[in-house]
Every structure is written in C-alpha cells, then in structure tokens.
Amino acid sequence: DQQEEELDWWSKYYASTGDPKDAQRAADYLSKGYDKLKIFKTELEEAENYNNFEDFVQLFPIYRGKAKKKGEDDEGEQVGEFKGTFRVYPLPSDPSEPMPPKVFDPERLPKTKGLQCIVRVYIVKAIDLAPKDQNGASDPYCVIKVGKEKVNDRDNYLPNTINPVFGRMFEVNCTLPQEKDLKISIMDWDMISKDDLIGETYIDLENRYLTKHNALCGLPETYCTSGINQWRDARLPKDILNKWCEDHGLPIPRFTSNAQLILNGEIYNLADFEINTTKHKHLGEPEQRLALHVLRKQQGIVPEHIETRSLFNPLTPGMEQGKLQMWVDIFSKAEGVPGPPFDISPRKPKDYELRVIIYNTSDVILDETSLLGEKMSDIYLKGWIRGVDEKLKTDVHYRSLNGEGNFNWRFILPFQYLPGEKSVVIKKKEHFWSLDETTELVPPQVQVQVWDNDLFSKDDFLGNLQLNLTSMPKPAKTAKKCTLNQFPGHNSKLTKDFVSIFEMKQMQGWWPLVKSDDNPEITGKVEMSIEVLTSEEAAEKPAGVGRSDPNANPHLDPPK
C-alpha cells in the first residue's frame, strides 16, 4: 500500500532517536511494530561493557625513546602496536595432575594467510563539524580507506553545511589481520585550493572480528526475510547462536520444535518472546526468529545500532572536530554472500502541484467607505506555499457592500515534498554568487489571505487562513456553518477529524479567515477547492492559472 511504500530506513532511524518530534515523523512506521535500532552516543567499542573489544586480545603501544627515570614523563614517539594477551596459570603441585584449561584459544585467530572480508561502511550523518569556509560552514564529503583500498566520494560533497546528512554506504574488501585499520575521513571540498581535512576516525576491524560480543553485524530485533528490515548477515541466527555457545563453552542449543529450544538447561519458547510483537508479512521462519530472540537475551551481544564517533585532526590534537553517526558491517567471505545492504540514501523529494480554486468569499470585513458613505471593500485573495517565494493573486471583486466576492480563480502552486518527512523541500542559493543551493525543510502549509485593494495607498490586509496539508480541518458545507470550531483550540473534539490532502486528494468547502492568531476573530470566509497532484497526474490533467488556457479540470466561467 501507499503507506508501506513511504517507509524506508530513515523511518526506522526516526523511530529510534527518542526525540518526540522524530517519533511523529515515524508514526506510520511505529504503528506497524517494525524494528528499532540502538543509537550509541559514543564509539561502539567504548559503549556499555564492550571494553574496547579487547576481551580476546589487548593492544599495547610500542614507543621509541630513551628510558625515563621514575616520575618523568614519557615523551617517546609511538612507532607501532603489539596486540596479544598475557595470562598467568597456576601450576598444580602434583606434575601428574592435568594442566589448567587455557583461556586463550588460538583457533579463534585469523589464519596466517589472512581472512578475506567484505566491509560495509554506512555513513549516516555528521554533527557540528568544525567549519572550514569563511561563511561558517563547510562542503563535506567522505573518504574511506582500509589497506590499499580507498574510496573518495568527493563528487558527492554536500554544500554549505556543518550538519551534513550523508546517507552513504561504501563497500570495501580487506584481509585480516594485515589490513585491520579502517580510516574514515571527512574532508572539506574547495574549488580552487587543496581540500582540507575536517576530521578523521579509526576503527580496529580485527578486534571486532575476534571479540565474543558478536560485533561483526549488529543483531536486529526481529528476523525478517523481506522488507526494509531484511536480514543482511551471511550467517543465519541459528548459526550465530551455535557460534556464540561455542565461544562461551556452552553446549549447542537443542530445538524440541520450531518454536522451542533448550540452552544450558533453560527452556525458551517463541510465544513468550512475541507476546507483544505485531505480526507482519516480512517475518521469517519460527526457528530462526527464536534463535535470534535467544541471542538478543544474552549479555553483551551487539544489537543493530548506530555509533557516534568523535572526529579529530592531527593538526589540532585532542580537539574534537565534530561527530559522525555511522556503523560498520563485517562479513567473512568464507561464510558466504551477505544479504542486501540497507539503502540509507537521503530521501529525495517528489514533485507535486497544489491546485486551489477560489470560488467565493462571504462575511469579509468592510474596510473602506464609499463616496456615498457606505462601508465597502475591494476584495482579492493571495495564495502561496510556505517557503516558496511565488505568490499568486486573484482578480479584484470591486465594491463589495456585504463582504461577498465571486472569483472562480485557480492558483497553481508547484512544490517539492518528502512524504516520509511530511515536509516541503525549499532549495535556495544563499547569495547570487553561491555555486550551490542550500536545502531547508518546512511544514507543508498553504497560506490564503484576503486583502482590500486600494488605488492610491497600500493595500489593506483583512484576514489569513493557514492550512497544514497533512493535518487539515474539514471544510464546512455552507458559509453559515463555517466557524472557528473547525480548528483546534476552539473545538478539541475535531482534532481526530483532521485529514491529509495527500490521502484525500481533493477537498471543497468553506474555511474561516482571521486577522490575528493571538486574538482570533473571523474577518471573512472563503469557499475554495484544494487538490494535490503528482507531477505525472498534473501533466495528464492540464490546467491554467486563473481562467487562462488551458481552462480545464475543471473549466471556470467568469463570475456573473
């Protein structure tokens, strides 16, 4: 359905941030009971009880320098690293007794010839980057490097921002342990001078492979075989559970049915895990779902996540240059082909056209006095989409003595809309000399105003109507029934009756206009129709502004 089509990975992201505003953006996603993910506020290895993923081997820096006396600072230059583990075993007093079990299992180490891996690096967004340009912003892009492989994404730089939403996935290959260091650099694009490094971060891929915390590919909340949460690991949940038991010295779990298993003497039932789970068509087979639930119950297992890494620049050591939200999936090629990657591409706006036909007005306040001493107004209306510069006007209904006006006038208002964000996309150049446009998201609101036309002085503003296209009050059928009770704050019972024009497609009736939101009082009523069309639908149903050609869909006659 249309709602399902509008859901994407970003729906899951907004559902997981904990921000109430984001939760509203992800309301449709949350209503379906789909997965959330964990957003760590630090580097993954520093989060919770992961202890830098050094549970198997530790990292020891190697320095070059003169030996220092006790109490003196060691200013030696770091020239390398030693990665290993030291363990002291108490020997039995009787030589005939068996030796104590080894903590270090060399079988878990990558083979001498190396382990071939696929690494997927997902760069979500950066936060508060250090500005590199004179305008207080930057033009950031990503560079990924592991071993001899390097991906430079310079062509996809994002202009004039210190909070870029990258939404990029890079797939690279490496051999562990020889090529263990993944380097992510955020650069500032420059047209003339050399690009500047904003900041960089390093990830030890070998530690993530060796740890018992299963840091290769974070475990989602549910096992799905299709949809936006489709399983992406080459290993199935049962395989991962068996490996976890092996690493922790536990017997392999025994399935008594496809919905029950026994692990280390405990019985686990699928029904117990899915009491409050919303069933949907994307869920996979019961055995794998149960294995995944049992895995996620174990302490220290890395969940599906986003980590937040600090960026640093060698030119200013110790000074953070911003943060990077990202995650890494690591797949051993020996395990088989991994599932499809997530598509985290930034949402692209769709072209829409809003058609507003102004038919009549009623009860518009009379702002002028005629030569005969009668109260009157020369009524016309304006209409526009919030954030869009172009404003359209009707013709003028002269000398209205009772606040009535007849127009039959069409506004055609094109705009770009992000359904998943429920926002209109506004693209503008900050200065006429700017190379690139900046993008702003604003609520999808249409403004309709009524004015009094003056020949020799400034026109007088009489009233305003602001409608949010995703949450519109229903119109009244007649001018008499048109009141402020159609809006929240005046009639709380009506909030549930608000509708989206994107779902209704078309509405017609009467809405009230007010001069001020602070002291709302009806200063006029307008009868109009509102219709939203995609660019394709608009091309199939051509129509002209006002009553100009093509005067169709529908045809508008001049008022009598």
Backbone torsions as a table, in degrees:
resi	resn	phi	psi	omega
1	ASP	NA	173.5	-175.6
2	GLN	-63.0	-38.7	-179.5
3	GLN	-61.9	-41.3	179.5
4	GLU	-64.9	-37.9	-179.7
5	GLU	-64.7	-30.5	-177.4
6	GLU	-80.8	-11.3	179.9
7	LEU	-83.3	140.0	179.3
8	ASP	-150.6	-172.2	-178.9
9	TRP	-59.9	-34.1	-179.2
10	TRP	-66.9	-26.6	174.0
11	SER	-60.5	-42.9	177.8
12	LYS	-65.4	-40.4	179.6
13	TYR	-59.9	-49.6	-178.6
14	TYR	-66.5	-31.5	178.2
15	ALA	-68.9	-16.3	-171.3
16	SER	-106.8	-8.9	-173.3
17	THR	-73.6	-25.5	-175.4
18	GLY	85.8	-2.5	178.1
19	ASP	-83.6	125.5	-179.4
20	PRO	-57.1	-35.6	178.8
21	LYS	-65.5	-40.4	177.5
22	ASP	-66.8	-35.4	179.0
23	ALA	-62.0	-35.3	176.8
24	GLN	-65.6	-38.6	179.3
25	ARG	-67.6	-24.8	-177.2
26	ALA	-107.5	20.6	-174.8
27	ALA	-58.6	-43.4	-179.3
28	ASP	-64.5	-39.2	179.0
29	TYR	-65.4	-46.7	-178.5
30	LEU	-64.2	-33.7	-178.4
31	SER	-65.1	-21.2	-179.5
32	LYS	-90.5	-5.4	177.6
33	GLY	73.3	25.0	-179.3
34	TYR	-75.5	170.2	-174.8
35	ASP	-62.8	147.2	163.7
36	LYS	-107.0	170.4	174.6
37	LEU	-127.9	166.8	-178.9
38	LYS	-95.1	128.4	176.7
39	ILE	-106.8	107.5	178.3
40	PHE	-81.8	140.0	-179.6
41	LYS	-87.7	0.5	179.7
42	THR	-133.3	-177.6	171.1
43	GLU	-61.1	144.8	-176.6
44	LEU	-57.7	-42.7	-176.0
45	GLU	-67.2	-19.2	180.0
46	GLU	-97.6	-1.1	-176.6
47	ALA	-86.4	152.1	173.4
48	GLU	47.9	-128.1	-176.2
49	ASN	-111.1	32.5	-175.3
50	TYR	-79.5	-21.7	173.0
51	ASN	51.8	48.1	177.8
52	ASN	60.8	17.4	-177.5
53	PHE	54.9	37.6	179.9
54	GLU	-106.4	30.4	178.8
55	ASP	-74.3	-19.9	-180.0
56	PHE	-101.7	-50.6	175.0
57	VAL	-134.1	152.3	178.0
58	GLN	-108.6	162.2	-179.5
59	LEU	-110.8	127.2	179.8
60	PHE	-122.3	121.0	178.1
61	PRO	-70.2	146.5	177.6
62	ILE	-112.5	127.0	-175.8
63	TYR	-113.5	150.3	170.3
64	ARG	-108.4	131.6	179.5
65	GLY	164.0	171.7	-179.7
66	LYS	-77.7	150.2	176.6
67	ALA	-65.8	138.2	-177.9
68	LYS	-106.8	149.3	174.5
69	LYS	-72.7	161.1	-179.1
70	LYS	-59.7	131.3	179.4
71	GLY	96.8	-16.7	179.0
72	GLU	-84.7	147.8	178.0
73	ASP	-70.4	141.4	176.2
74	ASP	-92.6	106.8	-178.7
75	GLU	-104.7	19.7	-179.1
76	GLY	-63.8	151.2	-179.8
77	GLU	-81.3	130.9	177.4
78	GLN	-73.6	127.0	-175.9
79	VAL	-119.0	-0.5	179.6
80	GLY	174.8	-171.7	-179.4
81	GLU	-138.2	146.6	170.8
82	PHE	-114.9	126.0	179.6
83	LYS	-115.5	120.4	-178.6
84	GLY	-173.9	-171.0	-178.5
85	THR	-140.1	135.3	175.1
86	PHE	-109.3	128.6	177.5
87	ARG	-134.9	136.7	176.4
88	VAL	-109.8	122.5	-178.7
89	TYR	-107.5	129.8	174.5
90	PRO	-73.0	128.6	-179.8
91	LEU	-85.7	142.3	178.0
92	PRO	-68.3	147.7	-179.2
93	SER	-67.9	-29.2	179.2
94	ASP	-96.6	115.4	-178.8
95	PRO	-58.5	-21.1	-178.5
96	SER	-80.5	-14.9	179.7
97	GLU	-73.2	152.1	-179.1
98	PRO	-67.2	151.8	178.0
99	MET	-71.1	151.3	178.4
100	PRO	-64.4	150.8	-179.8
101	PRO	-64.6	144.0	-179.5
102	LYS	-78.3	135.7	175.2
103	VAL	-77.5	-36.5	-176.2
104	PHE	-86.2	120.3	179.7
105	ASP	-107.4	101.4	-176.9
106	PRO	-63.9	-16.7	-179.8
107	GLU	-66.0	-21.5	-179.1
108	ARG	-80.8	-11.1	-179.6
109	LEU	-74.8	146.0	172.0
110	PRO	-59.4	145.3	-178.5
111	LYS	-64.3	160.3	-176.0
112	THR	-56.4	-38.0	-178.3
113	LYS	-74.1	-10.0	175.5
114	GLY	100.8	156.5	-179.8
115	LEU	-110.2	120.4	-179.5
116	GLN	-79.1	127.9	-175.5
117	CYS	-131.9	150.1	167.5
118	ILE	-101.9	129.4	-179.2
119	VAL	-119.3	121.7	174.7
120	ARG	-105.7	121.4	-177.9
121	VAL	-108.3	115.6	179.6
122	TYR	-102.8	116.0	178.0
123	ILE	-104.7	110.0	-174.9
124	VAL	-83.6	-62.2	-176.5
125	LYS	-162.0	162.5	173.6
126	ALA	-114.5	154.0	-175.2
127	ILE	-128.7	125.3	173.6
128	ASP	53.2	53.9	175.8
129	LEU	-66.6	148.6	174.6
130	ALA	-66.6	124.1	-178.6
131	PRO	-68.3	142.8	179.9
132	LYS	-116.2	-12.2	-178.1
133	ASP	-105.4	161.5	-176.2
134	GLN	-66.2	-22.0	180.0
135	ASN	-82.2	7.7	178.4
136	GLY	80.8	14.7	179.8
137	ALA	-129.7	-169.8	176.8
138	SER	-145.8	171.4	174.7
139	ASP	-120.9	74.8	-168.1
140	PRO	-78.6	151.7	170.7
141	TYR	-150.0	170.3	-172.8
142	CYS	-107.4	147.2	169.8
143	VAL	-131.7	127.1	-178.6
144	ILE	-114.2	133.2	180.0
145	LYS	-140.7	130.7	172.0
146	VAL	-146.2	126.6	-175.1
147	GLY	58.5	-130.0	179.3
148	LYS	-93.0	-2.6	-177.2
149	GLU	-91.6	132.6	-177.7
150	LYS	-138.9	134.5	177.6
151	VAL	-119.3	118.0	180.0
152	ASN	-107.7	116.3	-175.6
153	ASP	-100.9	34.3	-174.1
154	ARG	-58.9	-35.2	-177.5
155	ASP	-63.4	-19.1	-177.3
156	ASN	-108.8	35.7	177.9
157	TYR	-64.9	153.1	-179.9
158	LEU	-110.5	118.8	-171.3
159	PRO	-77.5	146.9	166.3
160	ASN	52.4	56.5	178.9
161	THR	-153.6	149.8	170.3
162	ILE	-115.1	2.4	176.4
163	ASN	-129.3	61.2	-174.3
164	PRO	-71.6	141.0	170.7
165	VAL	-100.1	100.8	-175.1
166	PHE	-76.7	-53.4	-177.1
167	GLY	55.8	49.4	-176.0
168	ARG	-120.2	144.5	174.0
169	MET	-123.9	128.9	179.9
170	PHE	-119.8	129.9	178.8
171	GLU	-110.4	123.0	-179.5
172	VAL	-130.4	166.6	178.7
173	ASN	-116.7	147.6	177.1
174	CYS	-151.0	166.4	176.5
175	THR	-119.8	123.0	178.8
176	LEU	-99.6	141.1	5.9
177	PRO	-93.5	0.8	-173.0
178	GLN	-60.6	-37.1	-176.5
179	GLU	-117.4	65.3	-171.5
180	LYS	-86.4	-21.0	-171.7
181	ASP	-94.9	117.0	174.0
182	LEU	-96.3	124.6	-178.6
183	LYS	-113.4	125.6	176.1
184	ILE	-115.8	120.5	-179.6
185	SER	-115.5	139.4	172.7
186	ILE	-109.1	117.8	-175.1
187	MET	-107.9	159.1	174.7
188	ASP	-107.4	119.5	-179.9
189	TRP	-71.7	134.4	174.5
190	ASP	-131.5	138.3	-175.9
191	MET	-73.9	-37.4	-173.6
192	ILE	-108.6	-54.5	-176.0
193	SER	-83.4	175.3	-180.0
194	LYS	-67.5	140.0	178.4
195	ASP	-61.9	142.3	-178.0
196	ASP	-99.8	145.7	171.6
197	LEU	-79.4	124.7	173.9
198	ILE	-83.9	-52.6	178.9
199	GLY	-171.9	165.6	-177.7
200	GLU	-146.6	162.5	177.6
201	THR	-145.9	152.7	-178.1
202	TYR	-120.6	143.7	177.0
203	ILE	-127.7	129.3	177.3
204	ASP	-84.9	103.1	-177.1
205	LEU	-71.3	-31.4	-178.3
206	GLU	-64.5	-44.1	178.6
207	ASN	-59.4	-37.9	-179.7
208	ARG	-69.7	-29.1	177.6
209	TYR	-75.0	-38.0	-172.6
210	LEU	-84.6	-22.8	-174.2
211	THR	-65.6	153.5	176.2
212	LYS	-81.0	-2.9	-175.9
213	HIS	-82.9	3.6	-179.6
214	ASN	54.4	60.8	-177.0
215	ALA	-92.1	12.5	-178.3
216	LEU	-74.2	-45.3	-176.6
217	CYS	-151.1	109.5	-174.6
218	GLY	-55.6	140.8	-176.3
219	LEU	-82.5	125.5	177.3
220	PRO	-74.2	173.9	-178.8
221	GLU	-74.2	-31.8	-178.1
222	THR	-134.7	158.8	177.4
223	TYR	-95.9	110.3	-178.9
224	CYS	-117.6	140.9	179.6
225	THR	-105.0	1.6	177.2
226	SER	-156.4	177.5	178.3
227	GLY	83.5	-173.7	-175.2
228	ILE	-72.7	-13.5	178.2
229	ASN	-109.1	29.1	-177.8
230	GLN	-59.4	137.9	-179.8
231	TRP	-56.2	132.4	-173.4
232	ARG	-117.1	-9.1	-179.7
233	ASP	-79.3	147.1	175.5
234	ALA	-69.5	-28.7	177.8
235	ARG	-87.9	141.3	176.1
236	LEU	-85.3	162.2	-178.1
237	PRO	-54.1	-38.6	179.1
238	LYS	-63.2	-38.8	179.0
239	ASP	-64.3	-43.5	-179.1
240	ILE	-66.4	-38.8	178.8
241	LEU	-64.5	-42.8	178.3
242	ASN	-61.4	-42.4	179.3
243	LYS	-65.6	-40.4	179.3
244	TRP	-62.2	-42.8	178.6
245	CYS	-63.3	-40.6	179.0
246	GLU	-62.2	-44.8	-179.3
247	ASP	-65.8	-26.5	-176.7
248	HIS	-104.1	12.5	175.3
249	GLY	68.9	29.6	-179.5
250	LEU	-107.6	154.0	177.1
251	PRO	-68.3	153.2	178.2
252	ILE	-62.0	133.9	-179.2
253	PRO	-61.2	148.0	-178.9
254	ARG	-114.8	121.6	178.4
255	PHE	-85.9	121.4	175.1
256	THR	-87.7	-20.9	173.4
257	SER	-159.7	-179.4	179.6
258	ASN	-76.6	-0.8	179.9
259	ALA	-126.3	12.7	179.2
260	GLN	-149.6	139.5	174.2
261	LEU	-142.4	160.2	178.0
262	ILE	-119.2	126.1	180.0
263	LEU	-133.0	118.6	176.5
264	ASN	54.9	37.6	176.9
265	GLY	87.9	-8.2	179.3
266	GLU	-99.5	142.2	178.9
267	ILE	-100.1	130.3	179.5
268	TYR	-120.6	130.4	179.2
269	ASN	-114.5	136.3	179.8
270	LEU	-60.3	-39.3	-178.2
271	ALA	-60.2	-34.2	-179.4
272	ASP	-67.0	-34.0	-179.6
273	PHE	-77.7	-27.6	-170.8
274	GLU	-111.8	29.2	178.7
275	ILE	-59.8	-45.7	-176.5
276	ASN	-105.8	17.2	-179.0
277	THR	-86.2	131.2	175.3
278	THR	-77.9	118.7	179.3
279	LYS	-74.6	137.6	177.8
280	HIS	-146.1	170.1	-170.7
281	LYS	-69.6	-13.8	-175.1
282	HIS	-87.5	-11.5	-176.6
283	LEU	-65.8	142.2	-179.3
284	GLY	-88.9	-166.2	-174.0
285	GLU	-68.3	150.4	-173.1
286	PRO	-56.9	-42.3	-177.4
287	GLU	-56.9	-46.9	-178.3
288	GLN	-69.0	-37.2	177.9
289	ARG	-62.5	-43.7	179.9
290	LEU	-64.0	-44.4	178.9
291	ALA	-58.8	-40.0	179.6
292	LEU	-66.4	-43.4	179.0
293	HIS	-60.6	-42.1	-179.8
294	VAL	-66.5	-40.5	177.5
295	LEU	-58.7	-48.2	-176.8
296	ARG	-66.2	-18.5	178.8
297	LYS	-78.7	-19.7	-178.4
298	GLN	-75.0	144.7	-175.7
299	GLN	-71.6	134.3	172.5
300	GLY	88.2	-0.1	177.8
301	ILE	-71.4	132.8	-179.0
302	VAL	-75.5	122.3	179.4
303	PRO	-85.1	169.9	170.3
304	GLU	-57.2	133.1	-166.3
305	HIS	-155.9	171.8	162.8
306	ILE	-128.0	132.7	175.3
307	GLU	-103.8	153.5	-179.3
308	THR	-114.2	108.2	-174.1
309	ARG	-104.5	138.9	176.1
310	SER	-78.9	142.2	179.1
311	LEU	-104.8	138.4	179.7
312	PHE	-132.1	154.8	179.3
313	ASN	-120.8	127.4	-179.1
314	PRO	-56.8	-25.1	-179.7
315	LEU	-72.0	-22.9	177.6
316	THR	-130.6	70.3	-173.9
317	PRO	-59.4	139.0	177.4
318	GLY	84.6	-9.8	-178.4
319	MET	-103.3	116.7	-178.5
320	GLU	-65.7	137.0	-177.8
321	GLN	-109.3	15.9	-178.5
322	GLY	128.0	180.0	-179.4
323	LYS	-126.9	156.9	-177.8
324	LEU	-130.3	122.3	174.2
325	GLN	-92.0	126.5	-172.1
326	MET	-165.2	175.0	166.2
327	TRP	-157.4	165.4	-177.0
328	VAL	-129.0	133.9	170.3
329	ASP	-110.7	134.2	-179.4
330	ILE	-120.9	127.0	-179.0
331	PHE	-126.0	124.9	173.2
332	SER	-73.5	130.6	179.1
333	LYS	-64.6	-23.9	179.1
334	ALA	-68.8	-20.4	-178.8
335	GLU	-82.3	-11.1	-178.2
336	GLY	112.2	-174.0	-177.2
337	VAL	-82.1	127.1	179.0
338	PRO	-70.6	166.2	177.9
339	GLY	-70.6	175.3	-179.1
340	PRO	-64.4	144.5	179.2
341	PRO	-72.4	159.4	173.0
342	PHE	-69.6	144.6	172.7
343	ASP	-95.8	102.7	-179.1
344	ILE	-106.5	21.4	178.9
345	SER	-56.1	139.6	176.2
346	PRO	-56.2	143.8	-178.4
347	ARG	-63.7	138.3	179.9
348	LYS	-104.1	132.9	-178.4
349	PRO	-70.3	153.5	176.0
350	LYS	-107.2	147.4	179.4
351	ASP	-82.2	127.6	178.2
352	TYR	-128.5	166.9	175.6
353	GLU	-136.0	125.4	176.3
354	LEU	-101.0	124.5	178.8
355	ARG	-111.5	117.9	179.2
356	VAL	-115.7	119.8	177.4
357	ILE	-107.1	116.8	177.2
358	ILE	-87.0	115.1	179.8
359	TYR	-94.2	-60.0	-174.1
360	ASN	-145.6	162.0	168.8
361	THR	-123.5	159.6	177.6
362	SER	-148.4	149.2	174.5
363	ASP	57.7	29.0	174.5
364	VAL	-71.5	135.1	-178.4
365	ILE	-62.5	145.5	-178.4
366	LEU	-95.0	114.3	-168.2
367	ASP	-101.1	-13.8	-175.7
368	GLU	-120.8	166.3	175.1
369	THR	-122.3	126.1	-178.1
370	SER	-74.9	172.8	178.5
371	LEU	-61.3	-23.5	179.3
372	LEU	-89.8	3.6	177.7
373	GLY	84.7	12.6	-179.8
374	GLU	-92.0	142.3	175.1
375	LYS	-73.8	137.2	-176.1
376	MET	-157.9	167.5	172.8
377	SER	-145.0	147.5	171.8
378	ASP	-102.0	97.0	-164.8
379	ILE	-89.5	134.5	164.6
380	TYR	-146.1	166.4	-177.3
381	LEU	-127.3	150.9	174.9
382	LYS	-116.0	153.1	176.2
383	GLY	-149.1	143.4	177.8
384	TRP	-164.8	163.1	173.4
385	ILE	-89.8	134.8	179.2
386	ARG	-55.8	131.3	178.7
387	GLY	92.3	-19.9	179.5
388	VAL	-92.2	129.6	-173.0
389	ASP	-67.6	-35.1	-173.3
390	GLU	-70.4	125.7	177.1
391	LYS	-119.0	134.4	-179.0
392	LEU	-105.9	152.0	-179.0
393	LYS	-128.2	147.6	171.4
394	THR	-81.4	176.1	168.4
395	ASP	-75.9	178.1	-173.9
396	VAL	-101.7	132.5	170.8
397	HIS	-95.1	104.5	-172.6
398	TYR	-79.6	147.7	169.2
399	ARG	51.9	52.7	172.6
400	SER	-77.7	122.4	-177.4
401	LEU	-97.0	-9.5	-177.6
402	ASN	-130.7	12.9	178.9
403	GLY	82.1	4.2	177.5
404	GLU	-91.4	144.1	176.7
405	GLY	-145.6	145.9	-179.8
406	ASN	-122.5	132.1	-171.5
407	PHE	-131.4	-54.5	-172.0
408	ASN	50.4	58.8	-172.0
409	TRP	-127.5	133.0	-174.5
410	ARG	-105.8	129.7	168.4
411	PHE	-98.5	134.5	172.4
412	ILE	-117.3	115.3	-171.6
413	LEU	-122.1	97.1	177.4
414	PRO	-76.1	146.7	177.7
415	PHE	-158.3	163.1	176.3
416	GLN	-107.5	135.0	-170.7
417	TYR	-134.2	139.0	174.2
418	LEU	-105.3	102.6	-177.4
419	PRO	-58.0	-41.9	-178.1
420	GLY	-65.5	-29.7	-179.2
421	GLU	-93.9	-13.8	-173.4
422	LYS	52.3	47.7	-176.5
423	SER	-140.0	149.5	172.1
424	VAL	-88.9	137.7	-179.5
425	VAL	-96.8	123.6	178.6
426	ILE	-112.7	122.0	178.6
427	LYS	-113.8	124.9	-179.2
428	LYS	-143.6	153.9	170.4
429	LYS	-90.3	132.6	-178.7
430	GLU	-63.9	-37.2	178.7
431	HIS	-137.3	159.3	-177.8
432	PHE	-66.0	-21.2	179.9
433	TRP	-92.0	-2.5	-178.2
434	SER	-65.6	140.2	179.1
435	LEU	-77.4	-36.2	-171.8
436	ASP	-121.7	156.4	176.1
437	GLU	-87.5	148.4	171.4
438	THR	-101.2	151.4	-175.3
439	THR	-113.2	136.7	177.7
440	GLU	-131.7	140.7	176.3
441	LEU	-104.7	128.4	179.8
442	VAL	-129.8	157.0	177.5
443	PRO	-61.6	148.1	-178.3
444	PRO	-80.0	85.8	-175.9
445	GLN	-119.4	138.4	173.5
446	VAL	-108.8	136.4	178.8
447	GLN	-108.9	133.0	172.7
448	VAL	-128.8	124.8	-177.8
449	GLN	-125.5	148.1	175.1
450	VAL	-109.5	136.6	-175.8
451	TRP	-131.5	158.4	172.6
452	ASP	-105.9	122.6	-177.8
453	ASN	-78.4	129.1	176.6
454	ASP	-120.5	139.0	-175.2
455	LEU	-79.5	-40.2	-172.1
456	PHE	-115.2	-0.7	178.7
457	SER	-136.6	179.0	-178.0
458	LYS	-67.8	138.9	178.3
459	ASP	-61.2	149.0	-177.2
460	ASP	-100.1	130.5	175.4
461	PHE	-77.4	131.5	-176.0
462	LEU	-114.5	-33.5	-177.9
463	GLY	-173.7	160.5	-173.9
464	ASN	-135.9	145.4	172.5
465	LEU	-131.2	123.0	178.8
466	GLN	-119.2	122.9	-177.8
467	LEU	-122.2	127.9	172.7
468	ASN	-84.6	119.9	-171.5
469	LEU	-65.2	-20.1	179.3
470	THR	-94.4	-8.2	-178.2
471	SER	-150.1	75.6	-173.3
472	MET	-102.0	137.4	171.0
473	PRO	-70.4	144.2	179.2
474	LYS	-68.9	143.5	-179.3
475	PRO	-76.7	158.9	174.0
476	ALA	-82.6	153.7	-178.0
477	LYS	-78.4	-25.9	179.9
478	THR	-135.8	161.4	178.6
479	ALA	-62.7	-34.4	-178.5
480	LYS	-64.2	-36.6	-178.8
481	LYS	-85.1	-2.0	-178.6
482	CYS	-81.4	112.6	-177.9
483	THR	-140.0	175.0	177.3
484	LEU	-71.4	-12.3	177.7
485	ASN	-65.7	-8.7	176.3
486	GLN	-74.1	-11.1	-172.8
487	PHE	-114.7	153.4	176.8
488	PRO	-65.3	154.0	-176.5
489	GLY	92.5	-23.3	177.9
490	HIS	-110.6	-24.9	178.5
491	ASN	-153.7	92.6	-174.0
492	SER	-64.1	-21.3	-179.1
493	LYS	-68.3	-18.8	-173.8
494	LEU	-86.6	-9.6	-175.9
495	THR	-59.7	-33.4	-179.7
496	LYS	-72.3	-15.6	-178.5
497	ASP	-92.2	2.9	178.5
498	PHE	-68.1	144.5	-175.8
499	VAL	-130.9	161.8	176.5
500	SER	-101.0	131.4	178.4
501	ILE	-67.2	-22.9	178.8
502	PHE	-70.9	-23.3	175.5
503	GLU	-93.2	-41.2	-178.5
504	MET	-74.3	-29.2	-178.4
505	LYS	73.4	-41.2	-176.9
506	GLN	-152.5	141.1	176.5
507	MET	-141.9	150.4	177.8
508	GLN	-147.4	140.5	178.4
509	GLY	159.8	-156.9	-175.5
510	TRP	-110.4	137.3	173.6
511	TRP	-128.4	147.9	179.0
512	PRO	-85.3	152.7	174.1
513	LEU	-115.8	145.0	178.4
514	VAL	-129.2	155.8	-178.9
515	LYS	-86.2	-33.0	-177.6
516	SER	-144.1	136.3	177.0
517	ASP	-72.9	-26.5	-178.4
518	ASP	-68.1	-39.1	179.8
519	ASN	-130.0	73.4	-172.0
520	PRO	-65.9	127.2	175.6
521	GLU	-148.7	130.7	-175.7
522	ILE	-62.5	124.8	177.7
523	THR	-115.2	9.4	178.5
524	GLY	164.8	164.7	177.1
525	LYS	-134.3	144.0	-177.8
526	VAL	-128.1	134.0	173.1
527	GLU	-99.7	122.4	-177.2
528	MET	-153.5	163.5	171.4
529	SER	-114.5	145.4	178.4
530	ILE	-126.2	127.4	-179.9
531	GLU	-135.8	135.7	177.0
532	VAL	-114.5	135.7	-178.9
533	LEU	-134.0	145.9	169.6
534	THR	-71.2	166.8	-179.9
535	SER	-61.3	-34.0	178.9
536	GLU	-68.8	-42.9	178.7
537	GLU	-65.0	-37.9	179.8
538	ALA	-65.0	-36.5	178.9
539	ALA	-67.3	-32.2	179.0
540	GLU	-78.0	-23.0	-179.6
541	LYS	-123.5	71.6	-175.5
542	PRO	-64.8	148.5	177.9
543	ALA	-154.9	150.8	-179.6
544	GLY	-104.1	158.4	177.6
545	VAL	-70.0	144.2	-179.2
546	GLY	67.5	-120.8	173.1
547	ARG	-124.3	24.9	-177.9
548	SER	-81.2	165.4	-179.5
549	ASP	-70.2	146.6	-7.2
550	PRO	-77.6	117.7	-179.8
551	ASN	-84.1	84.0	-175.3
552	ALA	-152.1	166.6	174.9
553	ASN	58.0	53.6	-0.3
554	PRO	-97.8	169.3	173.4
555	HIS	-72.6	135.2	-178.2
556	LEU	-114.4	121.8	176.5
557	ASP	-88.8	150.3	174.5
558	PRO	-61.7	144.5	178.1
559	PRO	-60.9	147.0	178.9
560	LYS	-89.4	NA	NA
